Amino acid sequence: MIHPTLAFLTDFSNAFDFIFHTREAQTGGVQVGGLHQVLEFTWEHIKLSGAAIGIACAFAIPLGLALGHTGKGELLAISLSNVGRAVPSLAGGDDFRRQRPRLAGDDGRP
């Protein structure tokens, strides 16, 4: 049994194993992992992030220019931006225990 304070090292070890070694999926029949799949996931992430930034800019730039030019809607724009900044904190985006994947035999206790 691994000491609880060192248990996080198992997660890192599993991550490196996934990156550098291909293996059969738990459901069987499909090879997962390996550097090729990591690069494929990285490319998908870059494409999705680029699309999200493009869509956000398509709305935000014209709206920002219109609001900045007319000087109207300042209170609404500032309020919406403050809400957008607060939502990730309220949703618990920094709660590590909730985001940690459960492993076989893991009861969730530290």
C-alpha positions in Angstrom: 0.0 0.0 0.0 1.3 3.4 -0.9 1.5 6.1 1.8 -1.4 8.6 1.3 1.0 11.5 0.9 2.7 9.8 -2.0 -0.4 8.4 -3.7 -0.4 11.3 -6.2 2.8 9.9 -7.7 0.8 6.9 -9.0 -1.4 9.3 -11.1 1.8 10.9 -12.6 3.2 7.5 -13.3 0.0 6.4 -15.1 0.0 9.6 -17.1 3.6 9.1 -18.3 2.8 5.4 -19.1 -0.2 6.5 -21.2 2.0 9.1 -23.1 4.9 6.8 -24.0 3.3 3.3 -24.3 0.4 2.1 -26.4 -1.8 -0.6 -24.8 -5.2 -2.2 -25.4 -8.2 -0.3 -24.0 -10.0 -1.8 -21.0 -13.0 -2.4 -23.2 -10.8 -4.3 -25.6 -10.1 -4.3 -29.3 -8.7 -0.8 -29.5 -5.2 0.5 -29.0 -5.0 3.6 -26.8 -2.1 5.8 -25.6 1.2 6.4 -27.0 2.8 9.6 -28.3 0.8 9.5 -31.5 -2.5 9.7 -29.7 -1.2 12.4 -27.4 -0.3 14.5 -30.4 -3.7 13.8 -32.0 -5.4 15.0 -28.8 -3.2 18.1 -28.7 -4.1 19.0 -32.3 -7.8 18.5 -31.5 -7.4 20.8 -28.5 -5.7 23.5 -30.5 -8.5 23.4 -33.2 -11.3 23.5 -30.6 -9.6 26.4 -28.7 -9.0 28.3 -31.9 -12.7 27.9 -32.9 -13.8 29.1 -29.4 -11.5 32.1 -29.5 -12.7 32.9 -33.1 -16.4 32.8 -32.2 -15.8 34.9 -29.0 -13.9 37.5 -31.0 -16.6 37.6 -33.7 -19.1 38.7 -31.0 -16.9 40.6 -28.7 -14.9 42.9 -31.0 -17.9 44.4 -32.9 -19.9 44.7 -29.6 -16.9 46.3 -27.9 -16.4 48.8 -30.7 -20.2 49.7 -30.7 -20.4 50.1 -26.9 -17.1 52.0 -26.8 -18.1 54.4 -29.6 -21.5 55.2 -28.3 -20.6 55.1 -24.6 -23.8 53.3 -23.7 -24.2 50.0 -21.8 -21.1 50.6 -19.7 -22.7 49.3 -16.5 -24.1 46.2 -18.3 -20.7 45.4 -19.9 -18.8 45.7 -16.7 -21.3 43.7 -14.7 -21.3 40.9 -17.3 -17.5 40.7 -17.3 -17.4 40.6 -13.5 -20.0 37.7 -13.5 -17.9 35.9 -16.1 -14.8 36.2 -13.9 -16.6 35.0 -10.8 -18.4 31.9 -12.2 -15.4 29.6 -12.4 -14.6 30.2 -8.7 -18.2 29.7 -7.7 -18.4 26.4 -9.7 -15.4 25.1 -7.7 -13.0 24.9 -10.6 -10.1 24.7 -8.2 -11.4 21.7 -6.2 -8.8 19.1 -6.8 -10.5 16.3 -4.9 -13.6 16.5 -7.1 -11.7 16.5 -10.3 -9.4 13.6 -9.4 -10.4 10.4 -11.3 -11.3 7.4 -9.2 -9.1 4.4 -9.4 -10.0 0.8 -8.7 -10.2 0.3 -5.0 -10.1 4.1 -4.3 -12.7 5.1 -1.7 -11.9 8.8 -2.0 -10.3 9.3 1.4 -6.9 11.0 1.7 
